Amino acid sequence: MDKFEKIKLGISIGDFNGIGIEIILKTFSDKRMLDFCTPIIFGSTKLINNYKKSMNLNVPFNGIRQIDKAVPGKVNILNIWKEDIELKLGEPTELSGKLAFESLEAATAELANETIDVLVTAPINKDNIQSENFKFPGHTEFLESKLEGESLMILMTDSIRIGLITGHIPIAKVSENITPDLIKKKVAILYKTLVEDFAISKPKIAILGLNPHCGDHGVIGNEDDDVIRPTISEIQDEGKLVYGPYAADSFFGSSNYKNFDGILAMYHDQGLAPFKTLSFGEGVNFTAGLSRLRTSPDHGTAYEIAGKGIANNNSFKEAVFTAIKVFKTREEYKSLTENILKSNQRK
C-alpha cells in the first residue's frame, strides 16, 4: 500500500432491519471521516436510498459495481444485489438474514483478496443469518474459516483489552474446553497482537480464574489449581509477563485491570459483562490472530430502537478508527521487522 493512499475500509451492513445502516450513515455523515479512509459499503444503492428516506438521513454516496471504482473522498456503495428491498425496521426477517450474509461474504472475499485493507462489520442476527452457507455462532468463527490464522475475540477501548479463552460456546461446555494447550494458544495470540498491532514491546497479561474465588484451593472446583496455575507457570518460564489466575468477581471492581495491557477471560460473559458495564457503547470488538483485520461495534442489532433515529454510532465510529490505527501499526511493524531481516542478511 502506498503511504499516501487512503485505507480502503470495507463495511458489511449486518441485518438491515436493525440499526446497522443507521450507525454507518451517521458515522459518515461527518465528512471529516473521509479524511481517514475510503469507505466501501457492501450492499445496494436502492437499499441505502430506502433507508435514507425512511430515516431522513442526508448522506451522499457513490454507487459502484466494481471494487476498483471506489472513489476517495466519497462514501462508496458496492452493489452486490439489484432487487428493491422492503424495509421492516425492528423486525428480523429471513431476507434481512440472507442479505446480511451476502454482504458479509462479499466483503470477506475482498478482504482475503486484499482489495480492501480492513473490514468493519455492522451487527448481525445470529439466528436469521443461519443457512447452508453460514453455520457459525458469529462473525469471528466465520472469518476464521475464510482467513489465515486462529482467531481471538478481543473487546477493547483505549484503556482495556479483554480476550476470551473460549468464545461462543454453551456455559456447560466451558470447563471441558479449558485445557493447557488452549490457554497457551490464546496467550500466544494475545501476546502477538499486543506487540504487532498495538506496539507494546513487553505486554503484561492477566488471566482470570474459572471458578468463584479461583476455586478456593479445591473447595469450589479444581480447574484453577490443576490446569490454569501450572499453565501460567509454564508460560512465565518462556519469559512472558503473564499473571494469575485472578478472581473475576473482584478483578474489575478493584481496578486491577488497569495494571495490564491485556486480559484473558475464561468464557464469554466473564469478560463481556464487566467490559460492557465499564464501556458499553464506546467499545470495539476486534478479531485478533487472523491474517487480515476486522472490527465491529460492541453491541447488537438493537431492533427495539431501529427506525427511531436514536441509535448511538459512537461504538461504530470507534470501530472504524480502531481498524485504521491497527492497520497502520501492523504495517509499520512489518516494515520495521522486514528491514531488520534485510540488514541481517547483508551482514
C-alpha positions in Angstrom: 0.0 0.0 0.0 1.3 3.4 -1.0 1.9 5.6 2.1 -0.2 8.4 0.5 -3.1 6.1 -0.4 -6.1 6.2 1.9 -7.0 3.0 3.7 -9.8 1.1 1.9 -12.3 0.3 4.6 -14.9 -2.3 3.8 -18.2 -2.3 5.6 -20.8 -5.2 5.8 -24.3 -3.9 6.6 -25.4 -6.5 9.1 -29.2 -7.0 9.5 -30.7 -4.1 7.6 -33.8 -4.2 9.8 -31.7 -3.4 12.8 -29.6 -0.2 13.5 -26.6 -1.2 11.3 -27.2 1.1 8.3 -28.3 3.9 10.6 -25.0 3.9 12.5 -23.0 3.6 9.3 -24.7 6.6 7.7 -24.5 8.7 10.9 -20.7 7.9 11.1 -20.0 9.1 7.6 -22.4 12.0 7.7 -19.4 13.6 9.3 -17.3 14.4 6.2 -14.1 14.5 8.2 -14.3 10.7 8.4 -13.4 10.6 4.7 -10.0 12.2 5.5 -9.0 8.9 7.2 -10.3 6.3 4.8 -12.2 5.4 1.7 -15.4 3.6 2.9 -16.9 0.9 0.7 -20.3 -0.4 1.9 -21.3 -3.9 0.6 -25.0 -3.6 -0.1 -27.0 -1.8 -2.7 -27.8 1.8 -3.5 -31.5 1.0 -3.6 -31.5 -0.3 -0.1 -29.4 2.6 1.3 -31.7 5.1 -0.5 -34.8 3.5 1.1 -33.1 3.7 4.5 -32.1 7.3 4.0 -35.7 8.2 3.1 -37.3 6.4 6.0 -34.8 7.8 8.5 -34.5 11.3 6.9 -30.7 11.0 6.7 -28.9 13.1 4.0 -25.6 11.3 3.3 -24.5 11.5 -0.4 -22.9 8.4 -1.8 -21.2 6.9 -4.9 -22.7 3.7 -6.3 -20.2 1.3 -7.9 -20.3 -2.2 -9.3 -16.6 -2.9 -9.1 -14.3 -2.5 -6.0 -11.6 -0.7 -8.0 -14.1 2.0 -8.9 -14.3 3.3 -5.3 -13.6 7.0 -5.2 -11.6 8.5 -2.3 -13.4 11.3 -0.5 -16.8 9.7 -1.1 -19.0 7.1 0.6 -19.0 4.2 -1.8 -21.7 1.6 -2.1 -20.7 -1.6 -3.9 -23.9 -3.0 -5.4 -23.9 -6.8 -4.8 -27.7 -7.3 -5.4 -30.1 -5.4 -7.6 -33.6 -6.1 -6.3 -35.7 -3.4 -4.5 -35.8 -4.3 -0.8 -38.8 -3.6 1.5 -37.6 -2.4 5.0 -39.3 -3.8 8.0 -37.4 -1.9 10.6 -37.3 -3.6 14.0 -38.3 -6.9 12.6 -35.8 -9.7 11.8 -36.8 -11.4 8.6 -35.5 -14.3 6.5 -34.5 -11.8 3.8 -32.6 -9.5 6.2 -30.6 -12.5 7.4 -29.9 -13.7 3.8 -28.7 -10.3 2.7 -26.6 -9.8 5.9 -24.8 -13.0 4.9 -24.4 -11.9 1.2 -22.9 -8.6 2.4 -20.5 -10.3 4.8 -19.5 -13.0 2.3 -18.7 -10.4 -0.4 -16.8 -8.2 2.0 -14.8 -11.1 3.4 -13.8 -12.2 0.0 -12.4 -8.8 -0.9 -10.6 -8.7 2.5 -9.0 -12.0 1.8 -8.0 -10.8 -1.7 -6.5 -7.6 -0.2 -8.7 -5.4 -2.4 -9.8 -3.8 0.8 -7.5 -3.2 3.7 -9.8 -3.7 6.7 -13.3 -4.8 7.4 -15.8 -3.3 9.8 -18.9 -5.4 10.4 -22.3 -4.0 11.4 -24.3 -6.2 13.8 -26.0 -9.4 12.5 -28.7 -11.5 14.0 -27.1 -14.9 14.8 -30.4 -16.7 14.3 -31.8 -15.5 10.9 -28.4 -15.5 9.2 -28.0 -19.2 9.7 -28.2 -21.2 6.4 -26.4 -23.9 4.4 -23.6 -21.3 3.8 -23.4 -19.9 7.3 -23.4 -22.4 10.2 -21.4 -20.3 12.7 -22.2 -18.8 16.1 -20.9 -15.4 15.0 -18.7 -13.2 12.8 -15.5 -14.4 14.5 -15.8 -18.0 13.6 -16.9 -17.3 10.0 -13.9 -15.0 9.4 -11.6 -17.6 10.9 -12.9 -20.1 8.3 -12.1 -17.8 5.5 -8.8 -16.2 6.5 -5.4 -17.5 7.6 -4.7 -17.8 11.3 -6.5 -18.7 14.5 -8.8 -16.0 16.0 -9.1 -14.4 19.4 -12.1 -12.2 20.2 -10.9 -9.0 21.9 -13.3 -6.4 23.4 -11.4 -3.1 23.8 -11.2 0.6 24.5 -8.2 2.8 24.9 -7.8 1.6 28.5 -8.8 -2.1 28.5 -8.5 -5.1 26.2 -10.2 -8.3 27.1 -9.7 -11.5 25.1 -11.7 -14.7 25.5 -10.2 -18.2 26.1 -13.5 -19.7 25.0 -16.0 -17.9 22.8 -19.5 -18.7 21.6 -20.0 -22.0 23.4 -22.6 -23.1 26.0 -21.6 -22.4 29.6 -22.0 -26.1 30.3 -19.1 -26.9 28.0 -16.6 -24.2 29.2 -14.8 -26.3 31.8 -14.1 -29.2 29.5 -12.7 -26.8 26.9 -10.2 -25.1 29.3 -7.0 -27.0 28.5 -3.3 -26.1 28.8 -3.0 -26.1 25.0 -5.9 -23.7 24.6 -4.7 -21.3 27.3 -1.2 -21.3 25.7 -2.6 -20.8 22.2 -4.8 -17.8 23.3 -2.0 -16.2 25.3 0.3 -16.5 22.3 -2.3 -14.8 20.0 -2.9 -12.0 22.5 0.8 -11.5 23.1 1.5 -11.3 19.4 -1.3 -8.9 18.7 -0.3 -6.6 21.6 3.3 -6.5 20.2 2.4 -6.2 16.4 -0.9 -4.4 16.4 -0.6 -2.2 19.4 3.2 -1.6 19.6 3.6 -2.8 23.2 7.1 -4.3 23.3 6.7 -6.3 26.6 3.0 -6.7 27.2 1.7 -7.6 30.7 -1.2 -10.0 30.6 -3.7 -11.1 33.3 -5.6 -14.4 33.3 -8.8 -14.7 35.1 -9.8 -17.8 37.1 -12.6 -20.2 36.1 -14.3 -20.9 39.4 -15.5 -18.5 42.0 -12.5 -17.3 44.1 -10.3 -19.3 41.7 -11.7 -22.5 43.3 -10.7 -21.7 46.9 -7.9 -24.4 46.8 -10.3 -27.0 45.5 -13.3 -26.2 47.6 -15.2 -24.8 44.6 -13.5 -26.8 41.8 -10.1 -27.9 40.8 -9.5 -26.4 37.4 -7.8 -23.3 38.6 -5.2 -25.3 40.6 -4.8 -28.3 38.3 -4.9 -26.6 34.9 -4.7 -22.8 35.0 -2.0 -22.2 37.6 0.5 -24.7 36.2 -0.1 -23.5 32.6 0.6 -19.9 33.7 3.8 -21.0 35.3 4.9 -22.7 32.1 4.2 -19.6 30.1 6.1 -17.5 32.6 9.1 -19.8 32.1 9.1 -18.7 28.4 9.8 -15.1 29.6 6.3 -13.7 29.1 4.8 -11.4 31.7 1.6 -13.4 32.3 0.0 -13.4 35.8 -3.0 -15.0 37.5 -5.4 -16.6 37.9 -7.3 -13.7 39.3 -10.7 -14.0 40.9 -13.1 -12.4 38.3 -15.5 -11.0 40.9 -13.0 -8.5 42.3 -10.6 -8.0 39.4 -12.6 -5.3 37.7 -14.2 -3.6 40.8 -10.8 -3.1 42.3 -9.5 -1.5 39.1 -6.7 -4.1 38.9 -7.5 -4.4 35.2 -5.7 -1.0 34.7 -2.4 -2.6 35.6 -2.4 -4.8 32.5 -2.1 -4.4 28.7 -4.4 -7.3 28.1 -6.7 -9.7 30.0 -7.9 -13.2 29.2 -11.3 -14.3 30.5 -12.2 -17.9 30.6 -15.6 -17.6 29.0 -17.8 -15.1 27.1 -19.8 -13.5 29.8 -17.0 -13.4 32.3 -15.2 -11.0 30.0 -18.1 -9.2 28.3 -20.3 -8.5 31.3 -17.7 -6.3 33.1 -16.4 -4.9 29.8 -19.9 -3.6 28.7 -20.6 -2.3 32.2 -17.4 -0.3 32.1 -17.7 0.9 28.5 -20.9 -0.1 26.7 -21.5 1.9 23.6 -17.9 3.1 23.4 -16.1 -0.2 23.0 -14.9 -2.2 19.9 -14.9 -5.9 19.1 -11.5 -6.7 17.4 -10.7 -10.0 15.9 -7.1 -10.8 16.6 -4.9 -13.6 15.3 -6.0 -13.6 11.6 -4.1 -12.5 8.5 -6.5 -9.6 7.9 -8.1 -7.1 10.2 -11.8 -6.9 11.3 -13.5 -4.7 13.9 -17.1 -4.2 14.9 -19.2 -2.2 17.4 -19.7 -3.7 20.8 -23.5 -4.0 20.5 -26.1 -6.0 18.6 -28.9 -5.2 16.1 -31.0 -3.3 18.7 -34.3 -4.0 16.9 -36.2 -2.2 19.7 -34.8 1.2 18.6 -34.5 0.5 14.8 -36.1 3.2 12.7 -36.4 5.7 15.6 -33.3 7.7 14.7 -31.8 7.5 18.2 -29.1 4.8 17.7 -25.7 5.9 19.1 -23.0 5.5 16.5 -20.0 6.1 18.8 -19.0 2.4 19.0 -19.2 2.0 15.2 -17.1 5.2 14.8 -14.6 3.8 17.3 -14.5 0.5 15.3 -13.6 2.5 12.2 -10.8 4.4 14.0 -9.5 1.2 15.6 -9.4 -0.6 12.3 -7.4 2.2 10.8 -5.0 2.6 13.7 -4.3 -1.2 14.0 -3.8 -1.5 10.2 -1.2 1.3 10.3 0.6 -0.2 13.4 0.7 -3.7 11.8 2.1 -2.3 8.6 4.7 -0.3 10.4 5.7 -3.4 12.4 6.0 -5.4 9.2 8.2 -2.7 7.7 10.5 -2.5 10.7 10.9 -6.2 11.0 11.5 -6.7 7.3 14.2 -4.0 7.4 15.9 -5.8 10.3 15.9 -9.1 8.4 17.3 -7.4 5.2 20.0 -5.7 7.3 21.0 -9.0 9.0 21.1 -10.8 5.6 23.5 -8.2 4.2 25.9 -8.8 7.1 
